[in-house]
Amino acid sequence: MQTVMDMAELSAFMAREFPQVSDDFAIDGLTGDGIIMRLKVADRHLRPGGTVSGPNMFALADVAVYLAILARIGPVALAVTTGGSIDFLRKPEAGRDLIGEARLLKLGRVLAVGDVLIRSEGGAEPVARANMTYSIPPKR
């Protein structure tokens, strides 16, 4: 899949459109069919027991698929999540960032589907797996 937005453009889009959360995430790379995103884990992302909370892992998956889509269709702020599920596989380490590797499975005119494997930085085993579906608004 060809990209129309590079990492710098995607980062600028996030900072402009989602300033409330943009500092929590970083783009580590674009791939042929997706993106590699980082959740910069801080104390506010942790739950009791010293692990990253589920909502923060879901946010990483959601942002990763969203930006993977925008990298291919351009800055369409109104593309929205219409479905998502996540399986928590093992406890992530509190002292490490989380890395989400997203790939687009389908990118149609009105619907996009992607999956994300999330790992603790430096870890081999995934800590979560997510599936996300997005609705893309029609072009005017």
C-alpha positions as CSV (number, residue, x, y, z in Angstrom):
1,M,0.0,0.0,0.0
2,Q,1.3,3.4,-0.9
3,T,1.6,6.1,1.7
4,V,0.4,9.7,1.2
5,M,1.5,11.0,4.7
6,D,4.9,10.4,6.2
7,M,5.8,10.1,9.9
8,A,6.4,13.8,10.3
9,E,3.0,14.7,8.8
10,L,1.2,12.1,10.9
11,S,2.9,13.4,14.1
12,A,1.9,17.0,13.2
13,F,-1.7,15.9,12.5
14,M,-1.9,14.2,15.9
15,A,-0.5,17.3,17.7
16,R,-2.9,19.5,15.9
17,E,-6.1,17.4,16.1
18,F,-5.5,15.5,19.3
19,P,-3.3,17.6,21.5
20,Q,-4.7,16.1,24.7
21,V,-3.1,12.7,23.9
22,S,-0.5,13.3,21.2
23,D,2.4,13.4,23.7
24,D,1.6,9.9,24.9
25,F,2.4,8.4,21.5
26,A,5.3,8.2,19.0
27,I,5.5,6.8,15.5
28,D,8.5,4.4,15.3
29,G,8.0,3.6,11.6
30,L,5.8,3.0,8.7
31,T,5.6,-0.5,7.1
32,G,4.4,-1.7,3.8
33,D,1.0,-2.5,5.2
34,G,0.8,-0.6,8.5
35,I,2.6,1.4,11.2
36,I,4.7,0.8,14.3
37,M,3.5,3.0,17.3
38,R,4.8,3.5,20.8
39,L,2.9,4.3,24.0
40,K,5.4,6.3,26.1
41,V,4.4,4.6,29.4
42,A,4.3,6.9,32.4
43,D,2.8,6.6,35.9
44,R,-0.6,7.8,34.7
45,H,-0.8,4.8,32.4
46,L,-0.4,2.3,35.2
47,R,-3.1,0.4,37.2
48,P,-2.7,-1.1,40.6
49,G,-0.4,-4.1,40.5
50,G,2.3,-2.2,38.4
51,T,1.0,-2.9,34.9
52,V,-0.2,-0.8,32.0
53,S,-4.0,-0.4,32.1
54,G,-6.2,-2.1,29.5
55,P,-7.7,1.2,28.3
56,N,-4.2,2.5,27.6
57,M,-3.4,-0.6,25.6
58,F,-6.6,-0.2,23.7
59,A,-5.8,3.4,23.0
60,L,-2.4,2.4,21.5
61,A,-4.2,-0.1,19.2
62,D,-6.8,2.5,18.2
63,V,-4.3,5.2,17.4
64,A,-2.1,2.9,15.5
65,V,-4.8,1.7,13.1
66,Y,-6.1,5.2,12.8
67,L,-2.7,6.6,11.7
68,A,-2.0,3.5,9.5
69,I,-5.2,4.4,7.6
70,L,-4.4,8.2,7.4
71,A,-0.9,7.4,6.2
72,R,-2.7,5.9,3.1
73,I,-5.7,8.1,2.6
74,G,-4.5,11.5,3.9
75,P,-5.7,13.6,6.8
76,V,-9.3,12.6,7.2
77,A,-10.0,13.6,10.8
78,L,-13.6,12.2,10.7
79,A,-12.6,8.6,10.0
80,V,-14.0,6.9,13.1
81,T,-13.7,3.6,15.0
82,T,-16.8,1.5,14.4
83,G,-15.6,-1.6,16.2
84,G,-12.8,-2.9,18.3
85,S,-11.8,-5.8,20.4
86,I,-8.7,-6.6,22.4
87,D,-7.3,-9.8,23.9
88,F,-5.0,-9.3,26.9
89,L,-2.4,-12.1,26.7
90,R,0.1,-11.4,29.5
91,K,1.1,-8.7,31.9
92,P,3.1,-5.9,30.3
93,E,6.1,-4.5,32.2
94,A,5.4,-1.2,33.9
95,G,8.9,0.2,33.3
96,R,8.8,-0.2,29.5
97,D,7.1,1.5,26.7
98,L,4.6,-0.5,24.7
99,I,5.1,-1.1,21.0
100,G,2.1,-1.7,18.7
101,E,2.7,-3.2,15.3
102,A,-0.4,-2.5,13.2
103,R,-1.2,-3.8,9.8
104,L,-4.2,-3.0,7.6
105,L,-6.0,-6.1,6.5
106,K,-8.6,-4.2,4.3
107,L,-8.6,-0.6,3.2
108,G,-11.7,0.1,1.2
109,R,-13.6,3.2,0.2
110,V,-15.8,3.3,3.3
111,L,-14.4,0.6,5.6
112,A,-10.9,-0.3,7.0
113,V,-9.9,-3.2,9.1
114,G,-6.7,-3.7,10.9
115,D,-5.0,-5.7,13.6
116,V,-2.4,-4.8,16.2
117,L,0.1,-6.9,18.2
118,I,1.3,-5.1,21.3
119,R,4.6,-5.9,23.0
120,S,6.6,-4.5,25.9
121,E,9.6,-2.8,24.4
122,G,12.4,-5.4,24.0
123,G,10.0,-8.3,24.7
124,A,9.4,-11.0,22.2
125,E,5.9,-12.2,23.3
126,P,2.9,-10.1,22.7
127,V,1.0,-8.7,25.7
128,A,-2.2,-8.0,23.7
129,R,-3.8,-8.5,20.3
130,A,-6.4,-6.1,19.0
131,N,-8.7,-5.9,15.9
132,M,-10.1,-2.5,14.9
133,T,-12.6,-1.5,12.2
134,Y,-13.0,2.1,11.0
135,S,-15.6,3.9,8.9
136,I,-14.1,6.3,6.4
137,P,-16.4,9.2,5.4
138,P,-17.3,9.6,1.8
139,K,-15.2,12.1,-0.3
140,R,-17.0,15.3,-1.1
